[in-house]
């Protein structure tokens, strides 16, 4: 009789715990999207709205409310440059690489400076159309010493494994993937002279400009040394990745950590623009962000990934060859 009572009691405890877990899970979206915590709300809405599943946030909020939240920090985004602390982390003169830790008001991140732009190449997953690859593996397979994630991906079968680069992908001067056909896309390329070229292009224009390495993504952050972001950019706060170039040819990699309230909330597009202006970029553009944002150097991940499951499987990365 006592054993039976104990069994019943344990069943009640388990049922109680399961109920509370389910109940808490149901409450989370309401706390995130409707709660009183502004920074958390901006971070959550921005993360979902700029993900591959923006319809999730539309289940809870109207288009007008989403727009309002996404532009919460517009009034804070009028400043150009400044307020960024820099500290050298690595200065490898033999490889022409300098890495600095940076910190802004709401974010921390890494900046990598590569003096020879011709050493920056595009790595593509070895199983394109089948599966993506972790950035650390891309860097290793390319025989490179460093790298960042590059373009986004589309997901025709819903597997979310980073198998299909979105837009036009160019490696070693060849178009290796194209789901845009002859349409014009937002493109980021490096030509035969090591010049970073950013802007709308179709396949023929990419070939005419002798682009050697490139992916599709957007938006531009700096054009001809001038700011290219209005307000805070309208993409909310999130982990970010970007690439830029100085007038002397130096390539600038930027990765900002995010969605980690005790470490780094993340950056707006305005924040990213300010980082590139701080480093004297004449051209700069946003790359895929969120859980894809990552920087690798000498076989190690040197930023703090947001994804608790580790590296994301991605289709492309910009890498630095020896």
N, C-alpha and C positions, 0 to 999 in steps of 0.2 A: 504493500500500500504506500509506503514511504517512497519507494523507488518511482512509483507511478506519479506521485505528487511532484517529485523532483523533475521528472520528464516533462510534465505539464508546465512547471515553472520555467524550465529552460526554453520551451517552445514559446512561452509568453514573452520572455526576455528577447529572444531572437526576433519574434514578430514585432515587438516594440522598436528594436533597433532598426530593422528593415523599414518600418513605417517612417521613422524619423529621418533616415537617410533619403528616402524617396521624397518626403515632404520638404526637406532642406534643398534637395536638388531642384524641385519645382519652384522654390522661392528665389533661387539664385538669379535667374534672369530678371525678375521683378526688382530685386535689390540693385542689380547692375544698371538696368535701363531706366528705372523710375525712382531709384533711391536718392538720398540727399547728398551723396558723396560725389561732388562735381568732377574731380580729377579721375576717379574710378569710372564714372559714367562716360567721360570723354574717351578714356582709354579703351573701355569695352566696346562702345559704339564704333570707334575708329577701327578697332581690330576686326570686327565682324564686317563692317561696311566695305573695307578694302580687302577682304578675303575673297575666296572663291565661292562663298556662300552668303552674299549680302542679304538674301531673302529672309534669313533668320531674324535679323533685327527688324525687318519690316512687319514681322508677325506681331511685334510688341509696340512699335512706334510708327507714326505717320511720316511721310516724306518730309513734311514741313519741320517736324520735331527732329528728325535725323539731321537735316540741314542745319538747324539751329545749334544742335550739339556739336556737329562737326566744325562749326565756325565759332565755337566758344571763345577761342583765344585770338580771334582776328584783331581785336583791339590791342593785344599784347604783341602783335607781330609787325609793328611798324619800324622797329629798330633794324638797322643793317649792320652786320658784323659786331665785333666786340663781345665782352662778357664770356669769353671762352678761355679756360685755363689749359695750358699745355705743359706737358712734361715728357722729356725724351725717355723712352723705354728701351729701344734698341738703336744702335748706330753702327751698322755693318758696312764700313767703307769698302771692304773687298767686294761686296755684292751690290753696292750702290743703293742700299735700302736703309731708310730711317723709319722707325716706328715711334709714334708718340701717343701717350694717354691724354685724352681730352675730357673736359668736364664743363657742362653748361648748367643752367638753372635747374633743369629737370632730368638731365641725362649724363651718362658717361659713355665713352666709346674709345675707339682706336683709329688712328690715321696712319697710313703707310705711304711713304714717298718713294717712288721708284725713278731714279735719275735717267735711266735709258728706256724710253717708251717702246722701243722695238723689242724689248724683252717681254712685253705684256702680250699674252696670247689667250685665245679662247679654248677652254677645255669643254668637251661635250661628253655626256654619259656614253659609255661604251655599248650600252644596250638601248640606243635611241628607239623610241616606239614600243619598247618592252618594259623598261624600268629606269628610273633615275639612279643617281649615284651620290654618295656622300662627298662633300667638298674635300675632305681630307684624302679620300681615295682618288678623286680627280687630280689633286695636286701631285700625289704620289705617282699615279699612272702617267702623268705628263712629264715626269722627271723634273718638276718645278720645285721652287723653294718657298713659295707663298701663293696665296690666292684668296679671292672673295667670291661669294655667290654672284650670279649675273642676272640673266633674264627670267621671266616668269614661265609658267607652263599652263597648258590647257589639259582638260581631263575628260576625254570623250567617253570613257567607260566607267567613270566614277571611282577608280581605284586610288587616286590621289598619290601615285608613286613617282611623280615627276618625270614620266617617260617622254612627254611630248613638249618640246620648247614652243612657246607661243610666238607667232609672227614669223620673221625671217631670221635664220641663224647662219652665220658665215664663219668658217674655220679654214685657215690657210688659203684664203682667197676663193674658196668654193662654198656655194650654198649647200649646206648639209641638211637643212630642213626648212620647209616653207608651207605654212598653212594659210598664207595670205594671198596666194596666187599673184596676180599682177597689181594688187591694190597697194596704195601708199600706206606705210606704217611708220610709227615713231621708232626711229632707229638710232643705235649707238654703235659707231664703228671706229676702228683704228686702221688708217690707210698704210700704204707701203712705206711711207716716210715716218711713221710713228705718230701721226697727227690724229687727235681725237676729233671725230666729226659727229655732230648731233643734229638730228632734224628729221622731218618727214621724208621718206624715200621709198621708191619701189625697187624691184629687183634690178631693173636695167640701170637705174641711177646708182645703185650700190656697186654694180660692176664698172660703171663709167668712172666712179670716184676711186677705183682700185682699192676698195675696202678689203682688208685681209682678215680681220677678226671682228665679229659684231653680233649683237642681239637686238631684239625689239623690247623697248620699255620706255617709260616716261614718268614724270614730265621733266623738261629742262629746269635746272636750278640757276645756272649762270650762263649768260650768252655774251660773248665779246667783253668779258670782264664786268658786266652789269647784272644786277639782280633780275631774275626771271620769275619770281614768285610773288603773287599778290596776297595780301593778308597773311594768314598762316599756311596757306596752300590748300585748305579745305579737306585734308586727308586725315585729320585728327593726329593723335600721338601714338607712336608705335616704334618698334625696332626698325632701323633703316639701314640701307646700304646704298652707296653712291660711288661714282667715278668721275674724276675731273682731270684737268691738265693746266699746268702753268705755261706762261709764255716761253720759258726755256725748254719746254718739252716734258718736264717732270710729270709723271702720272701720279695722281692722288687717289688712293683708296680710302673710303670712310665707312666705318661700320659703327652704328650706335646701338647699344643694348637697350632693351625696353621690356615693359610689362613685368617689372620686378620692383615693386614699391620701395623695398628697403635698399635697393641698389641704384636702379635707373628706370624711370617711368617710360622714357622714350622721347622721340623728337618729332616735331612737326616738319613739314617741308621747308618752312622758313628757317627753322633751326639748322637743317642740313645746308641750306643755301649760305647761312652765316658762317658755318664751318668752312665751306669751300672759299668764301671770300676772305676769311681769316688766313687761309693758306695761299692767297693770291691766285686763285684759279681764274682762267680766262674762259673756260668752258667746263660745265659740270652738269650731271644729270642723275636723277634718281634711278636706282635699280630695284629689283624685287626685295621686299622687306619682310617684316613679321618673323615667323619662325624660320625663314630661310636665311636671315641675316647672320653672316659668319665670316670670320677672318682666320686664316691658317698661316702659320709661319714655322719653318723647320719641323714639320710633322706634328705640330701641336695647335689646338684651337686656342687662340689668345684673347678672344672676347668671351663674355658670359652669355651662353645660349639661353633663350627663354624656354625652349621646348624641353620639358622634363624627360622626354624620351631620347634626348640627344640630337645628333645631326639629322636634318631633314634630307630626304632623297630629292635631289634637284636635277634639272637637265643640263645646266651650263654654269661655268664659273670663269672669271678672269684670273689667270695665273701668271706668275713671274718665273720665267725660265732662268737658269744659271747664267 
